[in-house]
Amino acid sequence: MPTEQGSPVSRRKVGFFGLAAGVVAVVLVVTGIRAREEANAKLREWTDNQAIPTVAVVLPDARALNPTLDLPGRLEAYYRAPIFARVSGYLKSWSADIGARVKAGQVIAEIEAPDLDQQLLQARADLASQEASARLSEATLNRRKTLIASNFVSMQEIDERTADLSNKKAAVNSGQANVERLEALAAYKKIAAPFDGVVTARDTDVGALINAGGGSGPAMFVISDISKLRVYVNVPQTYVPAIRIGAKAVISMPEYPSWTFSATVEASSQSVDVASGTTRMQLGLDNSGGELMPGGYANVRLSLQREGVPLHIPASALIFNQSGLRVATVGADDKVLFKTVTIARDLGREIELASGLSPDDRVIIAPPDGLADGDQVRIAGSKGTPAKVSEKQDVKG
């Protein structure tokens, strides 16, 4: 019985299906590999994107937030004279206590100086004796001159008598000067006010021992002219160029919380104190009403005059480390560039800069830790232009 042979058509179909299955298997494998590679690529891209920090930036603000400077000051009398005695003795009387208003030349105290009185009496007696000697010498010289014609006296004696008269007259002049000196000194037994003012201190009383000079104790009286006051304020070196002579200032006092007083900058010490780094400035303050008292504390608000408008940035943008005080900015290529800055004033939430930035710099408001020069960053809301910080914006948050 002959063997049954397979149909050629059936074999061809089996081969075709096998090839198709192989192709499908290859396509599935290739598709799976590509899908996995695409997923890995997307994961890497997502990871890389997550590694780039997103930062908020702001342009430096050129708006003058606070054109004034508040500093503590001290009031002083425009004229102040400690009164010391020129003569020694005992205080006989005084007529002006603290708070009394006095006029120039008014006698406010009198000193009893018996030693000085005796010295003056002695000087006058010595002067009288010297004058008598001078008169006798002059009379003797005149008599000797009448005898020259009879050759009774020699020219030598005339010369001696003339020299003696000159000596006697010189002694008279010396005695007269000594008397006038003691009389002038005796006039200081009466203590008089040097100018119109107020007695702001009295450190003596009747019967007190008075020593001449100003180095042996406190002043007997202190007289101050308080119709105009000096206000002294120590200005930090950074602000000295912005405060000009003639600039106006506003003075406020703790005892008058609802009042303000106008003052004018009159002088500057033109030097910087090494210990404090400040320059002392003097302001003139009218006190014709007598409301203010010398020695008092005052708050001085000075007007600043600047040639250019300073830049302001959020306080949170500052970075201080071993490289100094810096600010992180973002360049045109969205890469970080650190810039060193100098602070002019700390205004709390905002910082006024003296140097280091330009108005076009994009400043990172709150730089993340580990940020370095050249790092790529993503700017939040990069489709728009960075806005300047508002006064009410909480830059810390």
Secondary structure, DSSP 8 states (H G I E B T S, - for coil): -------HHHHHHHHHHHHHHHHHHHHHHHHHHHHHHHHHHHHHHHHHHHHS-EE-EE--B-S-S--EEEEEEEEEEEEEEEE--SS-EEEEEE---TT-EE-TT-EEEEEE-HHHHHHHHHHHHHHHHHHHHHHHHHHHHHHHHHTTTTTSS-HHHHHHHHHHHHHHHHHHHHHHHHHHHHHHHHHTTEEE-SSSEEEEEE---TT-EE-SSSSSS--SEEEEEEEEEEEEEEEEGGGGGGS-TT-EEEEEETTEEEEEEEEEEEEE--S--TTT-EEEEEEEEE-TT--S-TT-EEEEEEE---SS--EEEEGGGEEEETTEEEEEEE-TTSBEEEEE-EEEEE-SSEEEEEES--TT-EEESS--TT--TT-B-EETTTTS------TT--TT-
